Amino acid sequence: MNSIINYLSFVLIFLLNSCNSWSTPKITLDEFFNNTEFLSLTLAPKNDPWILIQTIYPRWDQNIYEYHLHLQSLNGTNRKLITRHTTDSSRPLWQDDCIAYIFEDQSKKVNDDEQQHFIQLYSTRTQQIFSLALGKEPIHAFTWSNKNTSLYFATQTSWSKESENEYKNEWNDAIEYREKERGDTIFRVNFEDFAQIRIEAVTNVSLQVAELLCSPDGKTLVFSTVSRSRQIESINDYEIYSFDLINHLSSSPVQLTNNQAIERNLKWFNDDSILFTVTGEGSIEGEYHDTQGRLYSISLVNRRIHRWADQFTGSVKGFALLDHGHRGVIILGQLNTEIQIYTQLSPTSPLIKQIGWNGSYEKLVTSSTNNISMIAFIHSSFDTPQEVYFVDVIEHLSIANIVTNENIIFTKRNLPKGKSYQWMNEEDGTEIEGVLLYPPDKFEQKNLPLLVLIHGGPYSASLNAFRADWYTCAMMLATEGWLVLQPNYRGSTGYGDQFLHDVIHEFLSRPGKDILFGVDALIKDGIADPKKLAINGYSYGGYLTNWLITQTTRFNAAITGAGGVENVVDWGTNDMPLSNFYFLGGFPWQIPSRYQEEAAIFQLNKVRTPTHIITGGNDIRVPVAHSYLLERALRSLDIPHKLIIFPNEGHDIGINPWHGKIKIREELKWLHKYGSSCVSACEETLISVGNS
């Protein structure tokens, strides 16, 4: 009798679960690409209950992305759109009752010489917008003065009209490579009287300004620099400088740092200190070597540098001040597959993990006035979409209030479920972790078709977080029936600096083995169907995809985007040649054998996998030549392949939203055609060619 009751109970539960699945539809491709992405958050500076939110939306009818700035009350009830435009305003700045952001007027643009650049000011008091016309040179950075009605901005130093005409008369449209690269000029704009706006040059900088800050007392500017060409060729181009605004007529910028690192995310800590991060681009300590994200402070008085969270083995992803720094800092720290929140009072104090939700926190910001704190952040997890949350006490993270409801559609869909998964690289005994995303209604089932989705970087990681775009597309792929493995191979962040360094000199072969051992483990555990395997990667993930299809024929289909195949061309034409030098250990003429050994092009004769390729037509991070090389090789070998080029797109494919959608649409077609076939069409082709 009991067995009958147990059986009937099982049937009832099964039917209820089935009905629930049938009643909840899966996410569609259109819904997937209408996900709202939050670009920045800015809290009101006076503890007013408002937050400034910057988002990006696709405008399908115009083939563009549209950037929105809107004010929203922290209780989520009121919302006001400030502006919408087609250019990224970078991070807007809010001071008192005025919000400033960069704006480009393209309505009258005929050519680059007629492009106009503005800083627009929005008054939260009068709700009016005022535009400051700043000329035809792009604005690289800007900041408020904290003591008067001024702001500072940096832009490329303009030529005089006479010099420009003289150059054009001599050279017409010919280009002297590097000869036209110029440094920046920092300007001050005084808008105390809007009828008489005054713009004056403050100082010249031989490099390009990346970030610009004004001290709390209004007496000092601090800025970081990048190379004039924005190519990472010499680490010496990346330093932090200060400039005396009181005696600016008789002073020059003073270099504060002199190290082998790229400093980013500058923020005033107190009257005489700056906080900054270094992430995978050199190190403060000694000779150049990459590390996970680290947080530092530097004193402007004695230039001493202190590292925060120095015992944290993961990667610092962001930070904010806690009560103007009087209670230290809040740190976003990635450890393994999650980004959690930590606090630290001083560099020598203990690092305290705050109790919050599982998943990942991002873009945390704070505001403090009159001993009242406000803290806002974005949170998501495998099946919880990104939204903005607010809390007034950092210790109350687990009861934070939701502010936005932008991605509510995903809460009404039958989504894939995820979990972390660990395996061993059997060759050297290193444990590797990744993220498994199961198809809807198939969580922890067995013998599923497997798609390996490889993240780029390599200094990145797949996380317990919600992503919905053309690059982080695991959710859409899993919805189409694939078990998606996202491996955090050697070189990924969140697993210690040694794990990061293990790709040096073997930047494809070692992480490639990590990934293949992961496939073996899933098959051994009965989770993956060995006859239904596919592989997918973009950027560095594309490098690894291109490499792995030369190492094994077990994948039925391959999808690669903006992936390199040849290291000499890569070093010579990309915008980060320093990374090639670092990963491979020298210049091409110093170690030609290693440049060849870690390149897919010399082993492409082993490929049997039908391969889908995409690239941006203007990509300089991974130059488009790589994709042409791969396509020509596959064509010569009679391997089924397809190359799609997105015109005018760079590495980020961020110009036309249709390009990202077409990418995923066509890749899903490719998987449908080849992914489930245990004997690929190309093998049949090669057999027939061989017999002939």
C-alpha positions in Angstrom: 0.0 0.0 0.0 2.8 2.4 0.9 4.6 1.7 -2.3 1.4 2.6 -4.3 1.0 5.8 -2.4 4.7 6.7 -2.9 4.4 5.9 -6.6 1.2 8.1 -7.0 3.0 10.9 -5.1 5.9 10.7 -7.5 3.6 10.8 -10.5 1.7 13.8 -9.0 4.9 15.8 -8.3 6.1 14.9 -11.8 2.9 16.2 -13.4 2.9 19.3 -11.3 6.5 20.1 -12.3 5.7 19.4 -15.9 2.6 21.6 -15.9 4.7 24.4 -14.4 7.3 24.0 -17.1 4.7 23.9 -19.8 3.0 27.1 -18.5 6.3 29.1 -18.4 7.7 29.8 -21.8 11.4 29.8 -22.6 13.2 33.0 -23.4 13.2 33.9 -27.1 16.1 35.4 -29.1 14.2 38.7 -29.4 13.7 38.9 -25.6 17.3 37.9 -25.0 18.6 40.8 -26.9 16.2 43.3 -25.3 18.0 42.8 -22.0 18.8 46.1 -20.2 22.5 46.6 -19.5 23.4 49.1 -16.7 26.5 51.0 -17.6 26.9 53.2 -14.5 25.3 54.3 -11.2 25.7 57.6 -9.5 24.1 58.5 -6.2 22.9 62.0 -5.3 25.7 63.9 -3.6 23.5 65.4 -0.8 21.8 62.3 0.4 18.7 63.1 -1.7 16.9 59.8 -2.3 17.8 59.7 -6.0 20.1 57.7 -8.2 21.4 58.4 -11.7 21.3 55.4 -13.9 23.0 55.0 -17.3 21.7 52.3 -19.5 22.0 51.1 -23.1 19.2 50.0 -25.4 19.1 48.7 -29.0 17.2 50.7 -31.5 16.4 48.0 -34.0 14.6 50.4 -36.4 17.6 52.7 -36.7 20.5 50.1 -36.5 22.0 51.9 -33.5 22.4 51.7 -29.7 20.8 54.4 -27.7 22.2 55.5 -24.3 19.8 56.7 -21.7 20.5 58.8 -18.5 17.6 58.8 -16.1 17.0 59.8 -12.5 15.2 57.3 -10.3 14.0 57.5 -6.7 15.6 54.9 -4.5 12.1 53.6 -3.6 11.6 52.9 -7.3 8.4 54.8 -7.7 9.6 57.9 -9.6 11.7 58.0 -12.7 12.7 60.8 -15.1 14.6 60.5 -18.4 17.3 63.2 -18.6 18.6 62.5 -22.0 18.9 59.9 -24.7 21.5 59.9 -27.4 23.6 57.7 -29.7 27.0 58.2 -28.1 28.3 56.8 -24.8 28.7 59.7 -22.4 31.2 57.7 -20.3 30.6 58.0 -16.6 28.4 61.0 -15.8 29.4 63.2 -12.9 27.0 64.7 -10.3 27.8 67.6 -8.1 25.4 69.7 -6.0 22.3 70.1 -8.3 24.2 69.7 -11.6 24.9 66.6 -13.6 27.6 66.7 -16.4 28.1 64.3 -19.2 29.8 64.2 -22.6 27.7 64.7 -25.7 28.6 64.6 -29.4 26.4 66.4 -31.9 26.3 64.2 -35.0 23.2 65.9 -36.5 25.3 68.2 -38.6 28.3 66.0 -39.1 29.6 65.7 -42.7 33.1 64.6 -41.9 35.3 64.3 -38.8 36.4 68.0 -39.2 32.8 69.1 -38.6 32.2 66.9 -35.5 31.3 68.9 -32.5 31.9 67.8 -28.9 30.0 69.1 -25.9 29.8 68.7 -22.2 26.1 69.0 -21.3 24.9 70.2 -17.9 21.6 69.2 -16.5 20.2 71.1 -13.5 18.2 68.9 -11.1 16.7 72.1 -9.7 15.4 73.7 -12.9 15.4 70.5 -15.0 17.1 72.4 -17.9 20.0 71.3 -20.1 22.8 73.6 -21.0 25.5 72.7 -23.6 29.1 73.7 -23.5 30.6 73.6 -27.0 34.2 72.5 -26.7 35.3 72.1 -30.3 36.1 69.2 -32.7 38.6 67.3 -30.6 37.1 64.4 -28.6 37.0 64.8 -24.8 39.2 62.2 -23.1 38.3 63.0 -19.4 36.6 65.6 -17.3 36.0 66.4 -13.6 34.2 68.9 -11.4 36.0 71.5 -9.3 35.0 70.8 -5.7 35.2 74.4 -4.6 33.8 76.6 -7.4 31.6 76.7 -10.5 34.3 75.2 -12.8 35.1 71.9 -14.4 38.2 70.7 -16.1 38.5 68.6 -19.2 41.3 67.1 -21.3 41.4 66.9 -25.0 44.0 66.4 -27.7 46.1 69.5 -28.2 44.8 71.3 -31.4 47.0 72.4 -34.2 46.9 76.1 -35.1 45.0 76.8 -38.2 48.1 77.9 -40.0 50.0 74.6 -39.1 47.0 72.5 -40.1 46.7 74.2 -43.5 50.5 74.0 -44.0 50.4 70.2 -43.3 47.5 69.6 -45.6 49.2 71.6 -48.4 52.3 69.5 -48.1 50.8 66.0 -47.5 47.2 66.2 -48.9 45.6 63.0 -47.5 48.8 61.0 -47.1 49.5 59.8 -43.5 52.8 60.0 -41.7 52.4 57.1 -39.3 52.8 58.3 -35.7 53.8 61.9 -36.8 50.3 63.3 -36.1 50.1 61.9 -32.6 49.8 64.7 -30.1 49.5 65.0 -26.3 46.6 66.6 -24.4 45.7 70.0 -23.1 43.8 70.3 -19.9 41.3 73.2 -19.9 39.3 74.9 -17.2 35.7 76.0 -17.9 34.2 78.6 -15.6 30.4 78.8 -16.0 29.5 81.0 -13.0 27.9 83.3 -15.6 26.3 81.3 -18.4 26.2 84.4 -20.5 30.0 84.6 -20.4 31.5 81.1 -20.4 35.3 81.3 -20.1 37.5 78.5 -21.3 41.3 78.7 -20.5 44.2 76.3 -21.0 45.6 75.1 -17.7 48.5 72.8 -18.7 49.8 70.7 -21.6 50.5 66.9 -21.2 52.8 65.1 -23.5 50.6 61.9 -23.3 46.9 61.4 -23.4 44.9 61.9 -20.3 42.9 58.8 -19.2 41.2 59.9 -16.0 41.1 63.4 -14.3 40.3 64.3 -10.7 40.1 67.5 -8.7 41.1 67.4 -5.1 38.5 68.0 -2.3 40.0 71.4 -1.6 40.1 72.4 -5.2 43.8 73.0 -5.2 45.2 70.0 -7.1 44.4 68.0 -10.2 45.4 64.4 -10.4 45.4 62.5 -13.7 46.5 59.2 -15.3 47.9 58.9 -18.7 47.9 56.5 -21.7 50.0 56.5 -24.8 49.1 59.0 -27.5 48.1 56.3 -29.9 46.2 54.3 -27.2 48.3 51.3 -28.1 49.9 49.4 -25.2 53.4 49.4 -26.4 55.4 51.0 -23.6 54.4 50.7 -20.0 56.2 54.0 -19.3 53.3 55.8 -20.9 51.0 54.8 -18.1 51.5 56.8 -14.9 49.8 59.1 -12.4 50.5 62.8 -12.2 49.5 65.8 -10.0 49.2 69.4 -11.0 49.2 72.5 -8.7 46.1 74.6 -9.6 47.1 77.5 -7.3 50.5 78.1 -9.0 49.6 76.7 -12.4 51.2 79.5 -14.3 54.6 78.6 -12.9 54.3 74.9 -12.4 54.3 71.7 -14.5 52.7 68.3 -13.9 54.5 66.2 -11.3 54.9 62.5 -11.9 53.7 60.5 -8.8 54.3 57.0 -9.9 57.1 55.3 -11.7 56.4 51.6 -12.1 55.6 48.7 -14.4 51.8 48.9 -14.2 48.7 50.5 -15.7 46.8 52.4 -13.0 43.1 52.8 -13.4 39.9 53.8 -11.5 41.4 56.8 -9.7 39.4 58.1 -6.7 40.3 60.6 -3.9 40.6 58.8 -0.6 41.2 61.9 1.6 42.8 65.3 1.1 46.2 63.9 0.2 45.7 60.3 -1.0 44.5 58.6 -4.1 43.1 55.1 -4.5 43.6 53.2 -7.8 43.5 49.6 -9.2 45.9 47.6 -11.3 44.2 44.7 -13.1 46.1 42.3 -15.3 48.3 45.0 -16.7 51.6 44.9 -14.9 52.5 45.2 -11.3 53.5 47.9 -8.8 56.1 45.6 -7.3 59.3 45.2 -9.4 59.6 44.1 -13.0 56.6 43.8 -15.3 54.3 40.9 -14.5 50.6 40.6 -14.6 48.5 40.1 -11.5 44.8 39.8 -10.6 43.0 43.0 -9.8 44.6 44.8 -6.9 43.8 47.9 -4.9 46.4 50.5 -3.9 46.5 54.0 -2.3 49.3 56.5 -2.9 50.1 59.6 -0.8 50.6 62.8 -2.7 52.8 64.0 0.1 55.5 61.3 0.3 54.4 59.1 -2.7 54.3 56.0 -0.6 52.1 53.2 -2.0 50.1 50.8 0.1 48.3 47.7 -1.1 44.8 47.0 0.3 43.4 43.5 0.8 46.9 42.1 0.4 45.8 38.7 1.8 42.9 38.3 -0.5 43.7 35.5 -3.0 41.0 36.5 -5.5 40.7 39.5 -7.8 39.6 43.1 -6.8 36.9 44.1 -9.3 36.0 47.5 -7.9 35.8 49.6 -4.8 34.0 52.6 -3.2 34.5 54.7 -0.1 32.7 53.9 3.0 31.6 57.2 4.8 34.0 59.4 2.8 36.7 56.9 3.6 36.4 57.4 7.4 35.3 53.8 7.7 37.6 52.6 5.0 36.6 51.1 1.7 34.1 48.7 0.2 35.8 46.2 -2.1 34.2 44.0 -4.8 36.2 40.9 -4.7 36.0 37.9 -7.1 36.8 34.6 -5.6 36.2 31.5 -7.7 32.9 32.0 -9.5 31.3 34.8 -7.4 31.9 38.5 -6.8 31.1 39.4 -3.2 31.4 42.5 -1.0 34.2 43.1 1.5 35.1 46.0 3.8 38.5 47.2 5.1 39.2 50.1 7.4 42.8 50.5 6.4 45.5 48.6 4.4 46.7 46.9 7.6 43.2 46.1 9.0 41.4 42.8 8.5 39.4 42.3 5.4 35.8 41.5 6.3 33.4 39.7 4.0 29.9 41.1 4.3 27.0 38.6 4.4 24.9 39.0 1.3 23.3 37.0 -1.5 24.9 34.3 -3.6 25.9 35.5 -7.0 27.8 38.5 -8.1 27.7 42.2 -7.1 28.9 44.9 -9.6 29.1 48.7 -10.0 28.8 49.5 -6.3 28.7 53.2 -5.5 28.4 55.1 -2.2 27.4 58.6 -1.0 27.8 60.0 2.5 26.7 63.3 4.0 26.0 64.2 7.6 26.7 60.7 8.9 24.1 59.3 6.6 25.3 56.6 4.1 23.8 55.4 0.9 25.0 52.3 -1.0 23.7 51.2 -4.4 24.8 48.2 -6.5 23.9 45.8 -9.2 23.3 42.2 -8.3 22.6 39.0 -10.3 23.0 35.3 -10.2 22.5 32.3 -12.6 18.7 32.7 -12.7 18.2 36.2 -11.2 18.6 39.1 -13.8 20.6 42.2 -13.2 18.8 45.0 -11.3 19.8 48.0 -9.1 19.5 47.6 -5.3 19.9 50.1 -2.5 20.8 49.8 1.2 21.8 52.4 3.8 24.0 50.1 6.0 26.6 47.9 4.5 25.9 45.2 7.1 22.3 44.9 5.8 23.1 43.6 2.3 20.9 40.6 2.6 17.8 42.9 3.0 18.6 45.4 0.3 15.7 47.1 -1.5 15.3 46.7 -5.3 15.3 50.0 -7.2 14.7 49.0 -10.8 12.6 46.4 -12.6 14.2 46.7 -16.1 14.6 42.9 -16.7 11.4 41.6 -15.3 10.7 39.6 -18.5 13.4 37.1 -17.5 11.6 36.4 -14.2 8.6 35.2 -16.2 10.6 32.8 -18.4 11.7 29.2 -17.9 15.4 29.9 -17.6 18.5 27.6 -17.6 19.9 26.7 -14.2 23.6 26.8 -13.3 26.1 25.4 -10.9 29.9 25.3 -10.5 31.8 22.2 -11.6 35.3 21.2 -10.7 37.7 18.8 -12.4 41.4 17.9 -12.5 44.0 18.6 -15.1 45.4 15.0 -15.0 48.7 16.1 -16.5 49.9 18.4 -13.7 47.3 17.8 -10.9 45.8 21.3 -11.0 42.1 21.7 -10.0 40.1 23.6 -12.6 36.6 25.1 -12.1 34.0 26.2 -14.4 30.3 27.0 -14.7 27.7 24.6 -16.0 24.5 26.0 -17.4 21.8 23.3 -17.9 18.9 23.6 -20.4 15.5 24.5 -19.0 13.9 21.6 -17.1 17.1 19.5 -17.4 19.1 20.6 -14.3 21.6 17.9 -13.3 20.3 15.4 -15.9 22.7 13.1 -17.7 24.0 12.5 -21.2 23.3 16.0 -22.5 24.8 17.5 -25.7 27.8 19.7 -24.6 28.9 23.1 -25.8 32.1 24.4 -24.4 31.9 28.3 -24.2 35.3 29.8 -23.6 35.6 33.3 -22.1 38.0 35.9 -23.4 40.8 37.7 -21.7 42.5 35.5 -20.6 42.1 37.7 -17.5 38.5 37.2 -16.9 36.2 34.4 -15.5 32.8 32.9 -15.9 30.7 33.7 -12.9 27.5 33.0 -11.0 26.0 36.0 -12.7 23.2 36.8 -15.2 24.4 37.8 -18.6 22.4 38.3 -21.8 24.3 39.7 -24.8 26.1 38.5 -27.9 29.4 37.8 -26.0 28.1 36.2 -22.8 25.4 34.1 -24.5 25.4 30.9 -22.5 21.8 31.4 -21.4 20.6 31.5 -25.0 22.7 28.5 -26.0 21.5 26.5 -23.0 17.9 27.5 -23.8 18.4 25.9 -27.2 19.1 22.5 -25.6 22.9 22.6 -24.9 24.6 21.9 -21.6 27.1 24.8 -21.6 30.4 24.4 -19.9 32.2 27.8 -19.2 35.7 26.8 -18.1 37.8 29.0 -15.9 41.1 27.7 -17.4 44.6 28.7 -16.3 44.9 32.4 -16.8 41.4 33.1 -15.4 41.0 35.5 -12.4 39.7 34.6 -9.0 42.1 31.6 -8.3 45.3 33.2 -7.2 48.2 34.9 -9.0 50.0 31.6 -9.7 47.0 30.3 -11.5 47.1 33.5 -13.6 50.8 33.2 -14.3 50.6 29.6 -15.5 49.8 30.6 -19.0 53.1 32.3 -19.5 55.0 30.8 -22.5 52.1 28.3 -22.9 49.3 30.7 -23.4 47.3 28.3 -25.6 48.6 24.8 -25.0 48.2 24.8 -21.2 44.7 26.3 -20.9 43.7 24.2 -23.9 44.5 21.1 -21.9 42.6 22.4 -18.9 39.5 22.7 -21.1 39.9 19.2 -22.7 40.3 17.6 -19.3 37.0 19.3 -18.4 35.3 17.7 -21.3 36.7 14.3 -20.3 35.4 14.7 -16.8 31.9 15.5 -17.9 31.8 12.5 -20.2 33.3 10.3 -17.4 30.6 11.5 -15.0 27.9 10.7 -17.5 26.8 14.3 -17.8 27.9 15.0 -21.4 27.1 12.9 -24.5 30.5 12.1 -26.1 28.9 12.0 -29.5 27.4 15.5 -29.3 30.2 18.0 -28.5 30.8 21.6 -29.8 33.1 24.4 -28.9 32.7 28.2 -29.0 34.8 31.2 -28.1 35.4 34.9 -28.8 38.5 37.0 -28.6 41.0 35.0 -26.5 38.3 32.4 -26.4 38.5 32.4 -30.2 42.3 31.9 -30.0 41.7 28.8 -27.8 38.9 27.6 -30.1 41.1 27.9 -33.1 43.9 26.1 -31.2 41.8 23.2 -29.9 40.3 22.2 -33.2 43.9 21.5 -34.2 44.5 19.4 -31.2 41.4 17.1 -31.3 38.7 16.1 -33.8 36.2 15.2 -31.1 34.1 18.4 -31.6 31.4 18.2 -34.2 31.1 21.9 -34.6 33.2 25.0 -33.8 32.2 28.6 -33.5 35.0 31.2 -33.3 35.0 34.9 -33.3 37.9 37.4 -33.4 40.4 34.7 -32.6 44.1 34.8 -33.5 45.9 32.0 -35.5 49.4 33.5 -36.0 51.5 35.3 -33.4 53.9 37.4 -35.5 51.0 39.1 -37.4 49.3 39.5 -34.0 52.2 41.2 -32.3 52.8 43.5 -35.3 49.3 44.7 -35.9 47.2 44.6 -32.7 46.8 47.4 -30.2 48.3 45.4 -27.3 51.7 44.1 -28.5 53.0 44.2 -24.9 50.7 41.3 -24.1 52.3 39.1 -26.9 55.7 40.0 -25.7 54.7 39.1 -22.1 52.8 35.8 -22.8 55.4 34.4 -25.2 58.5 35.8 -23.5 60.1 38.1 -26.0 60.0 39.5 -29.5 59.4 37.3 -32.6 63.0 37.4 -33.6 64.2 36.4 -30.1 62.0 33.3 -29.8 60.7 32.4 -33.2 60.1 28.8 -32.2 57.7 29.7 -29.4 55.8 32.1 -31.7 55.3 29.2 -34.0 54.6 26.4 -31.4 51.8 28.4 -29.8 50.1 29.3 -33.1 47.2 27.4 -34.7 48.1 28.3 -38.3 51.0 25.8 -38.4 48.7 22.9 -37.4 45.5 23.7 -39.3 46.1 20.7 -41.5 44.8 18.6 -38.6 41.4 20.3 -38.5 38.3 18.3 -39.3 35.7 20.4 -37.5 33.1 22.5 -39.4 34.0 26.0 -38.3 31.9 29.2 -38.1 33.9 32.5 -38.0 32.8 36.1 -37.3 34.9 39.3 -37.0 34.4 43.0 -36.9 35.7 44.7 -40.1 37.6 47.4 -38.1 38.9 45.2 -35.3 42.4 46.1 -34.2 42.4 44.2 -30.9 42.5 41.0 -32.8 43.1 42.2 -36.4 40.7 40.9 -39.0 43.6 39.4 -40.9 43.5 36.4 -38.5 39.9 35.5 -39.6 40.9 35.8 -43.3 43.9 33.5 -42.6 41.7 30.9 -40.9 39.0 31.1 -43.6 41.5 30.6 -46.4 43.1 27.7 -44.7 39.8 25.9 -44.1 38.8 26.6 -47.7 42.1 25.0 -48.9 41.5 22.0 -46.7 37.8 21.6 -47.8 36.5 21.9 -44.3 33.0 23.2 -44.1 33.2 26.8 -42.9 31.6 30.2 -43.0 33.0 33.7 -42.4 30.8 36.7 -41.5 32.2 40.2 -41.4 30.4 43.0 -39.6 31.3 46.3 -41.3 32.5 49.3 -39.3 32.6 47.2 -36.1 35.6 47.0 -33.8 36.4 44.2 -31.3 33.3 45.0 -29.2 30.7 44.8 -31.9 29.0 47.8 -30.3 27.8 49.9 -33.3 24.8 48.1 -34.7 22.7 45.9 -32.4 21.7 43.7 -35.4 25.2 42.5 -35.7 25.2 40.8 -32.3 21.8 39.3 -32.9 22.8 38.0 -36.4 25.9 36.5 -34.7 24.0 34.4 -32.3 21.2 33.6 -34.8 23.8 32.2 -37.3 25.8 30.4 -34.7 22.7 28.6 -33.5 22.0 27.6 -37.1 25.5 26.2 -37.3 25.1 24.2 -34.1 21.8 22.8 -35.4 23.4 21.8 -38.7 26.6 20.2 -37.4 26.6 20.1 -33.6 24.7 16.8 -33.1 26.4 14.8 -35.8 28.9 12.2 -34.5 30.5 12.0 -37.9 31.1 15.4 -39.4 30.4 16.2 -43.0 34.0 17.4 -43.4 35.4 13.9 -42.5 33.2 12.5 -45.3 34.5 15.1 -47.7 38.1 14.3 -46.8 37.5 10.6 -47.2 36.0 11.1 -50.6 38.9 13.4 -51.6 41.4 10.8 -50.4 39.8 8.0 -52.3 39.8 10.0 -55.5 
